[in-house]
Amino acid sequence: MDKQLTIWTVIGIYALFMLVIGILYSRKGADMASFTVGGRSAGAWISALSYGTAYFSAVMFIGYSGGSGWSYGLWSVLVGIGNAVFGSLLAWLVLANRTREYTRRHDIKSMPQLFEKRFQSPAMRLFACVVIFLFLIPYSASVYKGLTSVCAVILGIDEQVCMIIIAIASALLLILGGYIATLKADFFQGFVMMIGVSALIVLVVLSPQVGGLSTGLGNMMEYMKSHEMAPLSGKSTVALVSTILMTSFGTWGLPQMVHKYYGIRDAQEVRRGTVISTIFALLVAGGGYFIGSFSHLFFGETMPEGGKDFLVPLMLDSAGLPNLLIGVILVLLISASVSTLSSITLTACSTVSMDLVKPTLAKNIDDKNLAALTRILCLCFVVLSYFIANYPTPILEMMSYSWGIISGSFLAPYLLSLYWKGINRTGAWAGMLGGFLTAFVPAAASGFTTPDGPLYACCAMVVSFVLCFVGSKIGARGAANGEKA
């Protein structure tokens, strides 16, 4: 069987499996609770793998691992380790159980609802809804861009065709089944990702360009020493640390990641999920960045045509991998991307239908029709993402704008609302608006072309925390003075 036929056969089997899952669970997402939180009965394995597959997509495998490997060499592996320790282990320990309990107790299905009920502010709900919907679109678009580069190189198909295929796949899964279908699909896709990454690490290390683990590490160390990467320069160190912090702590404020905690069955499943999620992240993220760290052994000092987004696809194409494994790798990337797209789309669109349309435009709409409206919005979101993906912004920058603006706005008030009774409406507004402006203004001023997106994202999260504390103290003092008067 030739290369193209083998690859398309593997992809076809995967696509058929996803379609079957969507059809099987289409009846279980008829009402809004089932469509968005799945009845709050998810176990550890499904919740943890769903979290991991939403976390790591083609953006990480293609954009971040390649770009970081090119800029920082072997140091880029620290990004994957940071994602496992801070973005998975610590996130679950700090957020999962408290979020599960709070959202269950108050019947909360989205992050905007959490802010409204915690701070008694419908305006805050609307602000969160608009920011989430608008700025999850570039993140979704970055996932498209990650897949198009690898498909263009390995399959030789037009980038537009590739984006259309992935859009249809993610839309069908969501429109048919909703939350339960995405959970079941993520469970399967999580195992595909673990198997694919494991095989990919072994075969890239054994490729002629790397020449085995000890040889590859030795050659990379020599390259890094001769090109001022061992140690890194001050500017590169700041950029690397910013990337680690943004891709690790940035997930704490992303609604599609936080949403995974809502449906966990009980505290015991949270504890088990913490372990599973951490192991998954260590393998998938650590392995992904490890592969990208060898990019200079494939290309030397010459950036390949297409830029950083094409580093990993061209590495895979030139590594001499077996046809069957190339098919599995493509399914790995498609799986990672479809699961991330599904989580992003479901979060953005259910937020609009539940938190914008129902409270303001259609107060009497029932749950069944609201779920149907959410499906329609999912289709519109996928189409918008497709068009934004055609904007000539590199994957890494496009994703950092999205994460920086959303996490900069919401991480501090969300985390503090779980742990600090002293945060009030004034503080939450100060943190949200301050974090939003800190991340948005520099990116917008550059025409969304600045490479410093991760740094602005980190600054936004820090500024938001400071303003939450300061604003809450001012708000509390004003309320106390009002009572005295």
Secondary structure, DSSP 4 states (H G I P E B T S, - for coil): --HHHHHHHHHHHHHHHHHHHHHHTGGGGSSHHHHHHGGG-B-HHHHHHHHHHHH--HIIIIIIHHHHHHHHGGGGHHHHHHIIIIIIIIHIIIIIHHHHHHHHHTT--SHHHHHHHHHT-HHHHHHHHHHHHHHHHHHHHHHHHHHHHHHHHHT---HHHHHHHHHHHHHHHHHHHHHHHHHHHHHHHHHHHHHHHHHHHHHHHTSTTT-SHHHHHHHHHHHHHHTT-SSPPHHHHHHHHHHHHHHHHGGGG-HHHHHHHHTB--HHHHHHHHHHHHHHHHHHHHHHHHHHTTHHHHHTT-PPTT-GGGHHHHHHHHTT--HHHHHHHHHHHHHHHHHHHHHHHHHHHHHHIIIIIIIII-TT--HHHHHHHHHHHHHHHHHHHHHHTTS---HHHHHHHHHHHHHHHHHHHHHHHHH-TT--HHHHHHHHHHHHHHHHHHHHHTTS--TTHHHHHHHHHHHHHHHHHHHHHHHHHHHHHHHH-
